[in-house]
Amino acid sequence: MEIKILGSGCSNCAKLEKVTKEGIAQLGIEAQVEKVEDMQKIMSYGVMSTPALVINGVVKLVGKVPNKVRMIEILEKELKA
């Protein structure tokens, strides 16, 4: 699983990265997490609000930070896809 955290480095971006890594650890899955701060790259995903979560090239969340339970739901759904 390839996960990208899109954001300028704001506190919510850091929170999204943290909750994402916690969800990955709890599920025991292998995932590559990359933080993307370059605005051109962020905009290439059509994202105009950060933070954003991209899983396997598809934008899953924009402008919000889910709680850990919701993040686990998102990751589990991706595992089944």
Rosetta blueprint (number, residue, H / E / L):
1 M L
2 E E
3 I E
4 K E
5 I E
6 L E
7 G L
8 S L
9 G L
10 C L
11 S H
12 N H
13 C H
14 A H
15 K H
16 L H
17 E H
18 K H
19 V H
20 T H
21 K H
22 E H
23 G H
24 I H
25 A H
26 Q H
27 L H
28 G L
29 I L
30 E L
31 A L
32 Q E
33 V E
34 E E
35 K E
36 V E
37 E L
38 D L
39 M H
40 Q H
41 K H
42 I H
43 M H
44 S H
45 Y L
46 G L
47 V L
48 M L
49 S L
50 T L
51 P L
52 A E
53 L E
54 V E
55 I E
56 N L
57 G L
58 V E
59 V E
60 K E
61 L E
62 V E
63 G L
64 K L
65 V L
66 P L
67 N L
68 K H
69 V H
70 R H
71 M H
72 I H
73 E H
74 I H
75 L H
76 E H
77 K H
78 E H
79 L H
80 K H
81 A L
